[in-house]
Amino acid sequence: MKKILFVEDDVEYSDFLKEKLEKVPYDVDCVYSGIDAMESLALNHYDLLLTDLELDVINGLRLVEASRKMSPGTRSIILTGKPSNSTELESLRLHTDLYIEKSKSLKVVLQYIANILDREEVPITHIKFLASSIENIMMDLRLRSVYKDNVEHHLTPTEFGLLEYFLSHKSELITREDLLRAVWAEEPTPENIRKVDVHLKNLRTKMNIFSIVTVRGCGYKWNEA
């Protein structure tokens, strides 16, 4: 069954179209913001990204751009209630498969989706991303870039390693010993154990992160499901 990520901040319209898509049938994941969409794209493979254009923080065009980098085999459709030449041209530049007005009939929209999903699949090359919707963080592990609130942050190798470990182990108890072995490749000793706290403090301050919480007497946790 083809899998679709549907991004739409109008809950009523989202529920309506999701119901129609599932009757086809397609497997449909719905999210309501660009931030949540980025996290879903980072964690799952989709055959189609179906997104509203007008979204807060990360709009549909930026989602298509990110999807092209994260999973080049994923098709893309932009839905908009406010079409313009400038956004349509930008969608063409990004090689969006379809830019369509929401005013089109349901039958037309569903047929366009079917046609695009029936196209011959292209080879898929996965690029590893990690994300936090709560902190609005996106990590590209291949390019070793980190963005928070759409602003790039330049981390030291140690800070990057710490952030990668926490985002890979959300809601898990993480000890200082775990971090020393994973990030520094060192066995814990009384002399080196406390440097974990220093570097974590620097990371929290530099990126204004609140999701890393201290579990007294045990270690740390990234507080996000």
Secondary structure, 3 states (H helix, E strand, C coil): CCEEEEECCCHHHHHHHHHHHHCCCCEEEEECCHHHHHHHHHHCCCCEEEEECCCCCCCHHHHHHHHHHHCCCCEEEEEECCCCHHHHHHHHHCCCCEEEECCCCHHHHHHHHHHHHCCCCCCCCCCCEEEECCCCEEEECCCCEEEECCEEECCCHHHHHHHHHHHHCCCCCECHHHHHHHHHCCCCCCCCCCHHHHHHHHHHHHHCCCCEEEECCCEEEECCC
